[in-house]
Amino acid sequence: MAVLTEADVRELAGFKGEEAPVTSVYLDVDGARLVRRQDLVHELDLLLREVRRRHGDNGSVGADLRRIEELVRVGIDRSHVRGLAVFSCSAHDFWRVVELPVAVRSQAVVNHSPAIRQLESIIDEYERFGVLLVDKQRARMFVYELGELIESSELFEELPRQEDDGRSIRKDGVRDHVAAMAHTHLRHAADVAFRVFQGNGFDRLIVGAPDEIANEIESLLHPYLQERLAARCHVRIDASAEEIRQAALEVEAEVERRSEAEVVARLRDAVGSGNRGVAGLDDTLRAIVERRVDTLLVSSGFSHQGWRCGSCGWIGRVGRGCPVCSGDMHEVPDVVEEAVEEALGQSCTVEVCVGNADLDVLGQIGALLRY
């Protein structure tokens, strides 16, 4: 399965269907919910029914739907795929299939460009992260991409037993020797983590270790890894791979919510002071059109109908006449999707926030501005 990257999403966002619209289909293909293949096909039929009703007279869209149906009917290897995203524009011979190890919300969109918001949300939610578990004798290092394990490494260094033979001098010597070996083991564990980082790279590091050695192992990490320290987790070093994955995902979600809360707090302060911050759909869309946005913040699931100018590309909540060039505008099913697409095209950072009440109060969308 090819790894989804931010560059992939931005490339998709840059495609425009000039001669015909683009058909975007997200499909939940999780075998735990849709056990039989006919269940999956039925799910797709229901999803595409409305598309056919509204766009059935467009030859390119019809060809898109037939090709997507064939893909699903012929078969998808669902052993590692839980979500499917397909983007097609037959008039331009444009076809992209993205298989995902995480779930998606089933959705079908016909628009001038690919509907990439769900992909951007996944990229934002699931950064590549490492997990280092350490005790005094063992070390286990894991790297996860979109919640799936892509690399692991283990180290075991047995310490000598501290036997009580009644001689305090010998006992002290053994104790010092054991302490020195334990320190050496932690240095080796830190080296293992750095080698894995050099081979795979990751954005964040989670450390799991007993309290008495947690600070020491973190102090021994390479500076590159110390910069990426995000949190600690409490999981046994002998836990199963699935237990470790679930624990790490819970911590990763907590870290992501904390990161989102920090950037929303910056937005709230900027809006409150009237300094480089806007909130609400109208003001945010205006800032995007004026190319002043540095970071776009959107509440997950927020959508709103709107309009787009076919001449200058202006987007807004109301139409029909373009306020910039007076050209004709066409209605779009989700102007928030248009905003995300435009932001990515302008190399802006996009934060899709999950369950952040402060952003919801601000209107579910806002932006930190360049100027």
C-alpha positions as CSV (number, residue, x, y, z in Angstrom):
1,M,0.0,0.0,0.0
2,A,1.5,3.3,-1.1
3,V,2.0,5.9,1.8
4,L,-0.2,8.9,1.5
5,T,1.7,12.2,1.9
6,E,0.9,15.9,2.1
7,A,2.5,16.3,-1.3
8,D,0.0,13.8,-2.8
9,V,-2.9,15.7,-1.4
10,R,-1.6,19.0,-2.7
11,E,-1.1,17.5,-6.1
12,L,-4.7,16.3,-6.2
13,A,-5.9,19.7,-5.0
14,G,-4.1,21.3,-8.0
15,F,-6.0,19.3,-10.6
16,K,-8.8,21.1,-12.4
17,G,-11.4,19.6,-14.7
18,E,-11.6,22.0,-17.6
19,E,-13.7,20.0,-20.0
20,A,-15.7,18.0,-17.4
21,P,-16.0,17.8,-13.6
22,V,-14.1,15.4,-11.3
23,T,-15.9,12.6,-9.6
24,S,-14.6,12.0,-6.1
25,V,-15.8,8.9,-4.1
26,Y,-14.8,7.9,-0.6
27,L,-16.0,4.5,0.4
28,D,-15.9,2.7,3.8
29,V,-14.7,-0.8,2.9
30,D,-14.0,-2.0,6.4
31,G,-14.5,-5.8,6.4
32,A,-15.6,-5.7,10.0
33,R,-18.8,-3.8,9.0
34,L,-19.3,-4.9,5.4
35,V,-18.4,-8.6,5.6
36,R,-19.5,-9.8,2.2
37,R,-18.5,-8.3,-1.1
38,Q,-22.1,-7.9,-2.1
39,D,-22.6,-5.7,1.0
40,L,-19.8,-3.5,-0.2
41,V,-21.3,-3.3,-3.8
42,H,-24.7,-2.4,-2.3
43,E,-23.1,0.3,-0.2
44,L,-21.5,1.8,-3.4
45,D,-24.8,1.5,-5.3
46,L,-26.6,3.5,-2.7
47,L,-23.8,6.1,-2.6
48,L,-23.9,6.7,-6.4
49,R,-27.6,6.8,-6.8
50,E,-27.9,10.5,-6.1
51,V,-24.9,11.2,-8.4
52,R,-26.6,9.5,-11.3
53,R,-29.8,11.4,-10.6
54,R,-28.0,14.8,-10.7
55,H,-25.2,14.2,-13.2
56,G,-26.5,11.2,-15.3
57,D,-26.5,13.2,-18.5
58,N,-22.8,14.0,-18.3
59,G,-20.9,11.5,-20.4
60,S,-17.6,11.9,-18.5
61,V,-19.2,11.5,-15.1
62,G,-21.1,8.4,-16.3
63,A,-17.8,6.9,-17.4
64,D,-16.3,7.8,-14.1
65,L,-19.0,5.9,-12.2
66,R,-18.7,2.8,-14.4
67,R,-15.0,2.7,-13.8
68,I,-15.4,3.1,-10.1
69,E,-18.0,0.4,-10.0
70,E,-15.8,-2.0,-11.9
71,L,-12.9,-1.3,-9.4
72,V,-15.1,-2.2,-6.4
73,R,-16.8,-5.2,-8.1
74,V,-13.6,-6.8,-9.4
75,G,-12.2,-6.7,-5.9
76,I,-10.2,-4.8,-3.4
77,D,-7.7,-6.5,-1.0
78,R,-9.4,-5.6,2.2
79,S,-6.9,-7.3,4.5
80,H,-5.2,-4.0,5.1
81,V,-7.6,-1.5,3.6
82,R,-10.4,0.1,5.6
83,G,-11.0,3.2,3.4
84,L,-11.0,3.8,-0.3
85,A,-10.7,7.2,-2.1
86,V,-11.1,7.4,-5.9
87,F,-10.8,10.5,-8.1
88,S,-11.8,10.3,-11.7
89,C,-12.3,12.6,-14.7
90,S,-12.6,10.5,-17.8
91,A,-12.6,13.5,-20.1
92,H,-9.0,14.2,-19.0
93,D,-8.0,10.6,-18.5
94,F,-7.5,11.4,-14.9
95,W,-7.7,8.5,-12.4
96,R,-6.3,8.2,-8.9
97,V,-7.0,5.5,-6.3
98,V,-5.9,5.9,-2.7
99,E,-6.1,2.9,-0.4
100,L,-6.1,3.7,3.3
101,P,-5.6,1.6,6.4
102,V,-8.0,4.0,8.3
103,A,-11.7,4.5,8.0
104,V,-13.4,7.2,5.8
105,R,-16.9,8.5,5.6
106,S,-18.6,7.3,2.5
107,Q,-19.1,10.3,0.2
108,A,-19.6,11.1,-3.4
109,V,-18.8,14.6,-4.8
110,V,-18.9,15.9,-8.4
111,N,-17.0,19.2,-8.7
112,H,-14.4,21.0,-10.8
113,S,-11.6,19.5,-8.7
114,P,-11.0,16.5,-6.4
115,A,-12.7,16.6,-3.0
116,I,-9.6,16.3,-0.9
117,R,-10.8,17.4,2.5
118,Q,-11.1,13.9,4.0
119,L,-7.6,13.1,2.9
120,E,-6.3,16.3,4.4
121,S,-8.0,15.4,7.7
122,I,-6.4,12.0,7.7
123,I,-2.9,13.5,7.0
124,D,-3.5,16.0,9.8
125,E,-4.8,13.3,12.3
126,Y,-2.3,10.5,11.6
127,E,1.3,11.8,11.6
128,R,4.1,9.3,11.4
129,F,5.2,8.6,14.9
130,G,7.6,6.4,16.8
131,V,7.1,4.6,20.1
132,L,10.1,3.6,22.3
133,L,9.5,1.2,25.1
134,V,12.3,0.7,27.6
135,D,13.0,-1.1,30.9
136,K,16.4,-1.9,32.5
137,Q,17.0,-4.9,30.1
138,R,14.8,-4.5,27.1
139,A,14.0,-1.9,24.4
140,R,11.4,-2.1,21.7
141,M,11.1,0.6,19.0
142,F,8.1,0.9,16.7
143,V,7.2,3.3,13.9
144,Y,3.5,3.8,12.8
145,E,2.2,5.4,9.6
146,L,-1.6,6.1,9.4
147,G,-2.0,3.9,12.5
148,E,-0.2,0.9,10.9
149,L,3.1,-0.5,12.0
150,I,5.8,0.0,9.3
151,E,9.0,-0.7,11.3
152,S,10.0,-2.4,14.6
153,S,13.3,-3.2,16.3
154,E,14.1,-4.9,19.6
155,L,17.1,-5.1,22.0
156,F,17.7,-7.3,25.0
157,E,20.7,-7.0,27.4
158,E,20.5,-9.2,30.4
159,L,21.9,-7.7,33.7
160,P,23.9,-9.8,36.2
161,R,22.0,-11.0,39.2
162,Q,22.7,-9.2,42.5
163,E,23.2,-12.1,45.0
164,D,23.5,-11.4,48.7
165,D,26.7,-13.2,49.8
166,G,27.0,-11.3,53.1
167,R,29.9,-9.1,52.0
168,S,28.9,-5.5,51.8
169,I,31.9,-4.5,49.7
170,R,31.1,-7.1,47.1
171,K,27.5,-6.1,47.2
172,D,28.3,-2.5,46.6
173,G,30.6,-3.4,43.7
174,V,28.0,-5.6,42.0
175,R,25.4,-2.8,42.5
176,D,27.7,-0.3,40.9
177,H,28.4,-2.6,38.0
178,V,24.7,-3.3,37.5
179,A,23.9,0.4,37.5
180,A,26.7,1.0,35.0
181,M,25.3,-1.7,32.7
182,A,21.8,-0.4,33.0
183,H,23.0,3.0,32.0
184,T,24.9,1.5,29.0
185,H,21.7,-0.4,28.1
186,L,19.7,2.9,28.0
187,R,22.4,4.5,25.8
188,H,22.1,1.5,23.5
189,A,18.3,1.9,23.5
190,A,18.6,5.5,22.6
191,D,21.0,4.5,19.7
192,V,18.4,2.0,18.5
193,A,15.7,4.7,18.4
194,F,18.0,7.1,16.5
195,R,18.9,4.4,13.9
196,V,15.3,3.7,13.3
197,F,14.6,7.4,12.9
198,Q,17.4,7.7,10.4
199,G,15.9,4.8,8.4
200,N,12.3,5.8,8.5
201,G,11.9,9.3,10.0
202,F,8.9,10.3,12.1
203,D,7.2,13.5,13.3
204,R,6.7,12.6,17.0
205,L,8.1,10.2,19.5
206,I,6.3,8.6,22.4
207,V,8.3,7.1,25.2
208,G,7.1,4.3,27.6
209,A,9.4,3.5,30.5
210,P,9.2,3.0,34.3
211,D,9.3,6.3,36.2
212,E,12.8,5.7,37.6
213,I,14.4,5.6,34.2
214,A,12.1,7.7,32.0
215,N,14.0,10.9,32.6
216,E,17.3,9.2,32.0
217,I,16.4,7.6,28.7
218,E,14.9,10.9,27.4
219,S,18.1,12.7,28.3
220,L,20.2,10.2,26.3
221,L,18.1,10.6,23.1
222,H,19.7,12.3,20.1
223,P,18.7,16.0,20.0
224,Y,16.7,15.3,16.9
225,L,14.6,12.9,18.9
226,Q,14.4,15.2,21.9
227,E,12.8,17.8,19.6
228,R,10.2,15.3,18.7
229,L,9.3,14.1,22.2
230,A,5.5,14.4,22.4
231,A,4.3,12.4,25.4
232,R,4.8,9.3,27.6
233,C,2.6,6.2,27.5
234,H,2.0,3.6,30.1
235,V,2.1,0.2,28.5
236,R,4.0,-2.9,29.5
237,I,7.2,-3.6,27.5
238,D,6.0,-7.2,27.0
239,A,2.6,-6.1,25.7
240,S,1.4,-7.5,22.4
241,A,1.9,-5.5,19.2
242,E,-1.8,-4.6,19.0
243,E,-1.9,-3.5,22.7
244,I,1.0,-1.2,22.0
245,R,-0.6,0.2,18.8
246,Q,-3.8,1.0,20.6
247,A,-2.1,2.6,23.5
248,A,0.1,4.7,21.1
249,L,-2.9,5.7,19.0
250,E,-4.7,7.0,22.2
251,V,-1.7,9.0,23.2
252,E,-1.3,10.3,19.6
253,A,-4.9,11.4,19.6
254,E,-4.4,13.3,22.9
255,V,-1.3,15.0,21.5
256,E,-3.2,16.0,18.4
257,R,-6.1,17.4,20.4
258,R,-3.6,19.4,22.5
259,S,-1.9,20.7,19.4
260,E,-5.2,21.8,17.9
261,A,-6.2,23.5,21.1
262,E,-3.0,25.5,21.0
263,V,-3.5,26.8,17.5
264,V,-7.2,27.5,18.2
265,A,-6.1,29.6,21.2
266,R,-3.8,31.5,19.0
267,L,-6.6,32.2,16.6
268,R,-9.0,33.3,19.4
269,D,-6.3,35.7,20.7
270,A,-5.6,37.0,17.2
271,V,-9.3,37.6,16.5
272,G,-9.9,39.2,19.9
273,S,-7.0,41.6,19.4
274,G,-7.9,42.3,15.7
275,N,-4.3,41.3,14.8
276,R,-3.8,38.8,12.0
277,G,-6.8,36.6,12.7
278,V,-10.3,36.2,11.2
279,A,-13.1,33.9,12.1
280,G,-16.4,32.9,10.5
281,L,-17.1,31.7,7.0
282,D,-17.5,35.1,5.2
283,D,-14.3,36.7,6.6
284,T,-12.3,33.5,6.2
285,L,-13.3,33.1,2.6
286,R,-12.5,36.7,1.9
287,A,-9.0,36.2,3.4
288,I,-8.4,33.2,1.3
289,V,-9.4,35.0,-1.9
290,E,-7.1,37.8,-0.9
291,R,-4.3,35.3,-0.4
292,R,-3.6,36.5,3.1
293,V,-4.0,33.1,4.9
294,D,-1.1,31.4,6.7
295,T,-3.1,28.7,8.6
296,L,-6.6,27.7,7.9
297,L,-8.6,26.1,10.8
298,V,-11.8,24.1,10.1
299,S,-14.0,22.1,12.4
300,S,-14.2,18.5,11.2
301,G,-17.5,17.9,9.5
302,F,-18.3,21.6,8.9
303,S,-19.8,22.3,5.5
304,H,-21.8,25.0,3.8
305,Q,-23.2,25.6,0.3
306,G,-21.6,28.4,-1.6
307,W,-20.6,29.9,-4.9
308,R,-17.5,30.0,-7.1
309,C,-16.7,32.3,-10.0
310,G,-15.7,30.5,-13.2
311,S,-13.6,33.4,-14.4
312,C,-11.5,34.6,-11.5
313,G,-12.0,31.8,-9.0
314,W,-13.6,33.9,-6.3
315,I,-15.4,31.8,-3.6
316,G,-18.1,33.0,-1.3
317,R,-21.2,32.0,0.6
318,V,-23.6,34.0,-1.7
319,G,-23.8,34.5,-5.4
320,R,-24.7,34.8,-8.4
321,G,-22.7,37.8,-9.6
322,C,-19.0,37.8,-8.8
323,P,-18.1,40.9,-6.6
324,V,-14.6,40.9,-8.1
325,C,-15.0,40.6,-11.9
326,S,-18.8,40.6,-12.3
327,G,-18.6,37.2,-14.0
328,D,-21.1,34.4,-13.7
329,M,-20.8,32.2,-10.6
330,H,-21.8,28.6,-10.2
331,E,-23.2,27.0,-7.1
332,V,-20.9,24.5,-5.2
333,P,-22.2,21.9,-2.8
334,D,-19.5,22.7,-0.1
335,V,-17.7,26.0,-0.1
336,V,-15.6,24.8,2.9
337,E,-14.2,22.1,0.6
338,E,-13.4,24.9,-1.9
339,A,-11.6,26.8,0.9
340,V,-9.5,23.9,1.9
341,E,-8.5,23.3,-1.8
342,E,-7.6,27.0,-2.2
343,A,-5.6,27.0,1.0
344,L,-3.5,24.0,-0.1
345,G,-3.0,25.6,-3.5
346,Q,-1.6,28.6,-1.8
347,S,0.8,26.5,0.4
348,C,-1.1,27.3,3.5
349,T,-1.2,25.0,6.6
350,V,-4.6,23.4,7.1
351,E,-5.7,22.2,10.5
352,V,-8.9,20.1,10.7
353,C,-9.9,20.2,14.3
354,V,-12.0,17.5,16.0
355,G,-14.4,18.4,18.7
356,N,-12.9,21.8,19.6
357,A,-15.7,23.9,21.2
358,D,-13.7,27.1,21.0
359,L,-13.4,26.9,17.2
360,D,-17.1,26.0,17.0
361,V,-17.9,29.2,18.9
362,L,-15.8,31.2,16.4
363,G,-18.0,29.9,13.6
364,Q,-16.3,26.5,12.9
365,I,-13.8,28.1,10.6
366,G,-11.1,30.7,10.9
367,A,-7.6,31.7,9.7
368,L,-4.3,33.0,11.0
369,L,-3.1,35.6,8.5
370,R,0.2,36.4,6.9
371,Y,-0.6,40.1,7.1
